[in-house]
Amino acid sequence: MATTNQYASGFSLPELMVPTQAATIFAAQENSLYLPGVLIPTVNVPAGSDSVKVAKLDSVDAQSITAEANPGVDLNVLKPGATAVPMDLELIAARSVLRDIGGVNPADLGRTMGNAVAAKVDAMVSAAMGGLTAQESLGVNLMHELYKAIGTIREGDNGVTSFGETGPLNCVISAAAYSSFMQEIGSSAFANADIQNAAMRSGYIGTLAGVPCYVSAALNDTNTTLTNTKFAVFSQDAMRLAMQGGVKLESERRAAAVGTDIVSSLAFQVAVIDASRGVIVQDAV
């Protein structure tokens, strides 16, 4: 029975795996806000290990040298305290069956599998964001709330040894709050501004107060366990992702289903490393 060229299935595994795997990895990377590792840095976990510890380094005081502190010593030794944040990998997986009959496009199946992994990753990251410094929204002007959140992160402890975050920040806006931000940008306060024209034309919020803004449907009350989640602002040192390898795709002949099992997976974890370097705004009123 000549079945090799009839269907894209386990009968012609090489023809199946290339388009499915390519579509899976592409969809996962493109549809996840965090998997590319741009907003939140990624720690690579070596094979054979299922956990990693990320150190949160405390700040130290720089010294003005006017004389030797001790004979033969130019500087007093200042050792920053380190708090280890453990991250245990979770195995994210999605499974489907590509039957021998039915004409399912392997690339379409791969895209669906990749989307499933991306959605799970973004949900886990959003859940972790619920652990950032909580800030109550006044529920009036979200632009003002954004400025306030940025100021909170910049100010930081502002005590003897710490002066807050001085590096770049990112902002992730909940899909529910997107309309409010766009209305503010479209108001007279931004009349004839470049960002108003760009946002109204493309639908992208862009950069506000020097902070790139992104929109995520995963940043919601269900994932963060907060009330009326608005947005989160954070630096790269606020959180870390941990991964072992990347998005994987495996196949196995499944005779009982008259088809091929397709499983996409990712060993992944996310954790808040320093909550003071991020603010999540909610409106509990």
N, C-alpha and C positions, 0 to 999 in steps of 0.2 A: 504494500500500500504506500503510494508516494504521498507523504504528508508534509515533507520538509518545507516546501514552498507555499503551502496553503495558508498557514496562519503564523503570526508572530507569537510563538509560544515556546514551551520547553522543547518542542521538537527541533527548533532552530535557535538554540540558546544564544549563540553569538549575535544573531540578528536582534534578539530580544534585549539583551543586557546593555548594549551600547546606547541605544536611544533612551531606554528607561533610566539607566544610571545617570546619564548626562542631564536629563530633565529633572531628576530628583535633586541632585546637588545644586543645579542652577536655581531651581525654584526655592529651595531652602535658603540659599544665600541671598537671593534677591528679595524674598518676601519677609525675611526676618530683619528687624531693625537693628538687632544686636549681634547676630552671628558673624558678620564681617569683622567685628572687633574694633570698629572705629570709635563708637561712643563709649564703650567699656572695654578696657584691655583684657586680653585672654591669657590665661596661664595654661601651658601645655602640660598635661599629666603623662608621664612616661608609661609605656606599656608594662604591665605587671603590677601596677599600682591603681587603687581605686579611690585614692584620696590625696589631698594636698593641703599644706598649711601656708597661708599667705600672711606675711608679717605686716602689722601696722606699726610703722616707726614713728615714735613721738618726736616732737621738735626739740632742738637744743639751742642754747644761747651762743651766739658768736661773741668772741672776746676782743676787746681793744688791747693790744699789747703795748704796754708802757715800760715794763721791766720784766725780768725773769720771774716767773711765779715761784720756782724753786731753783736751786743751783743746777745749771745745766739743762733746764727744762724751759722751753719757750711758751708752751701752752699747757693748761690743765687739761687732762683727759676728760672728755664729756661723752659718755656712752648713752646713746638714745635708748630709752626703754622700748622693747618690742613686745607687742601682744599678738600672739599667733591666732589667726582665724581659720579653723579647720573647714574644709570643704570636701564632702563625700559625694562622689559622682553618682548620678542617677542615670539609669539606662532608659532613654526615650525611644520608643519604637512604634511603628505603624505597620500593619499587615494587610495585604489584599491577595486575591487569587486571580491570576490571569488565565481564563479558561481557553481551551483549545479552539472553541467555536464562539463566534460572536463578533469578531472583527474589532476588538478593542485596540486602539492605538497605544502602543507601549509608552510613547512619549507623554500622552495624556495621563496615563496611570502614574508615571514618574513624577509629573508635575503635581498631581494630587497628593502623592506621598511626601514630596518635598514641602508642600504647603502645610501638611499635618505636623511635620517636625518643626517648621518655622513658627507655627501658631503656638505649639507647646513651649518652645524656648521663650518666646515673647511673653507668654503668660507667667512663666516662672520668674523672669526678670522683673515683671511688673509686681509680682507678689513680694519680691525682695525689696523693691522700691518703697513698699509700705513701711519699711524699717528705717527710712531716712528721717531726718529731723522734720517733725510734723509742724505745719504752720496753718493756722486758721484763716480762711479767706473772709474778707469783709463782704464779699458777694456783690460788690458794686462795679469795680473796674479791674478786670484781670490783668491789664497792662501794669497797673499800679502794684498789683500783687506780684507780678514778675519782677519788677524793680526791687520790691521789698525782699523777695527771696534771694535775689542776687546779692543784695546788701548784707543779708544774714550770713551768707556763705563767705563773702569777702571779709566781713568783720570777724567771724570765727570767735575764738576764745578771747582774743585781743587782750590777753592778760600779760603775765610776765614773759612768757616764752613763745606765745603763739599769736600770729596776726592774721589768721584766716587763710583762705585759699587765694593764691595770686595767679594761678594758672587758668587756662581756658575752661569754659563751662559749656554744657549742652542742656537743652530743654526738650522734654518729651511731653506733649500736650495730649490729654485724653480726647477721644473723638467727640465726646459729649460737650467738651468745652471749645471745640474748634470754631463753632459758629460765633461764640462770644468774642474770640480773638479776631476773627475776620471782620466782625462788625466794628470793633475798635479801630482796626487798620483802615477800614473803609469810611471812618467818620471824618469830620472836619479837622480833627487834631492831626491827621496825616495828609491833609489836602495837598495835592500836587507833589507829594513825596515819592521818591523812586520806589520805596517798598510798597506803597499803596498801589501804584500802577502794576508792579510786578505781581503782587498777591492777587489783585482782582483779575489779572489776565491769566495767570497760571494756576491759581488755587493754592500755591505753596506759601506758607507764612514767611519763610526766609529767616533772616537774622534780625533779632530785636535786642537792643542794648548790648550789642556785641556777642550775643549768644545765639548760635544756630538752633532753630526750633523744628521739631519733627512731630508728627501726629501718629498716635498709635491707638487702635481700638482695644488693644490688650490692657491698656492702662485704665482700668475701670474699678468700680467698687467691689466686684466679686473677687478680683485678683488681689487687690491691695488690702481688702477688708476694712477700708475707710469709708467715710460717708461723702458722697458728691466729690469724688476725686477730680481735681482740675488739671494739675500738671506737676512735673518734677523737674528740678534744676539740680545738676550735679557736676562735679569734676571727675576726671578719670581716676582719681585716687579714692573716690567714694565707694566703688564697687569693683568686683572682679568676676570674670567668667572663668570657668575651668572646663577644659575639654580634653578628651583623649582621642587623637586622630581627628576625624571630621565626620560628616554625614556619610554613612555607609549604606550600601544596597546589596542584598543577598537574594538568591533565588534557589528554590529546591523543588524538584518534581513532586507533585502531590497527586497520586493516582486516584485517591478517593474523590477528589474534586475534578478529575479529568482536566488538570491544568497545572499551573506552576505557582507555588507560593512566592510572593514578593514581599520582602521585609526591609524597611528602611529603619535605621537606628542611629543614635548619637549618644555617646557617654558625656554627660553635661551636668554642670552645677553653676549656681550663681550665689553670691553672698555680699552683704554690705560689709565693707572693711572699715570705713570711717564715716559714721552717720553725720558728723559735723560738716562734712564736705558736700552734703546734698540736702535739699529741702523738698518735701512733697506738700503741695497745697491742697487742702480740702475745704469744703464748705458744709460744715455740719449743721448749719442753721436751717 
